[in-house]
Amino acid sequence: METRAAAAKRKANTVIVEKQHPKRHRVVLADLSNLPNSFVPTNVHSPSREKPQCLKNPTPTKNVLSLTQIDEPYVNDIHEYLRAMEMQRKRRPTTDYIDKVQKGVTTTMRAVLVDWLVEVAEEYKLLSDTLHLSVSYIDRFLSVNPVTRSTLQLLGVSSMLIASKYEEIDPPSVDKFCTITDNTYDKAEVVKMEAEILKSLNFEMGNPTVNTFLRSFTDVTSENQNFKFLSCYLAELSLLDYDCLRFLPSAVAASVIFLARFIISPKVHPWTVSLRECLGYKSLELKECVLILHDLYLSRKAPSFKAVRDKYKQHQFKYVADLPSPPFIPICYFEDH
């Protein structure tokens, strides 16, 4: 038996070790400057065909719970529900808010913010869903609320804070989001902006993103891990471009599948009859979005934004950002066959 005195002495000498988080370096948003974008036309090659599994009769992937592993009636119902939700006006940003609502924000400033948020997400090891949802909140807020250049970064970190609380099991604290801005904003400012965002969005937080659809679409194609990493890379590149707001998230996700298949097998027609039926888009309907994504992939658009590109040049993502691609997509690939 231990005496009270001995127990008290042992307790006093005990060192309590708290869980330590890895030290985070500070990331500060760069100057918001205007950079030109360019566009390059397409060329023509010959098509061929291959056929993947359809969403209505999927082949489940081992150890991965996804939409395609649920019984068929639920797959169809969930897919239709998400397609209906993505078209709801309250969950969509306006496609011309830079011109009609914002006076101090440009498309390039928006791209700088998104590029920086990719770094923040990497720094705190946040999910890709969190990143996509953050950008969605930003665009929806900017669609109805004019902001100044000095508060754009505050909007970014507060949006990511909300998305982290929605998606992450262990979201970073408010203090960490202040630190990541080199304490440009204090805790009270971040919390105040958080409340303004929630009020502006009417607490409608669960809108589907490109990543939501891409998760099920990549399972439909039954491709390898490299294909999935490449698809995620293209999806994150789409976040940089304001022009992509014109397309529904499901259309961007389908365009990602189209382009990823083309990059991996440029001599094979990337859009089959099976894909058209399963994903609900004709190749011609995807043409404009695919060309934008291709220009982003080849750095013909947004060449100065490196965060997404550097992220997917890492070993953990199989260096998919370094995969070569033909400079032009054959125009015949956008014709029905």
Protein Blocks (a to p, Z undefined) as FASTA:
>chain_A
ZZfklmmmmmmmpccddddddddddddddddddddddddddddddddddddddfklccdd
ehiacfklpcfklmmmmmmmmmmmmmpmklpccfklmmmmpmkbcfklmmmmmmmmmmmm
mmnopafklmmmmmmmmmmmmmmmccdfklmmmmmmmmmmmmmmmmmmbdcdfklmmmmn
oomacfklmmmmmmmmmmmnoopakbccfklmmmmmmmmnopafklmmmmmmmmmmmmmp
mklmmpcfklmmmmmmmmmmmmmmmmbcfbdfklmmmnopafklmmmmmmmmmmmmnopg
oklbmklmmmmmpfkloommmpccdfbdcfklmpcZZ
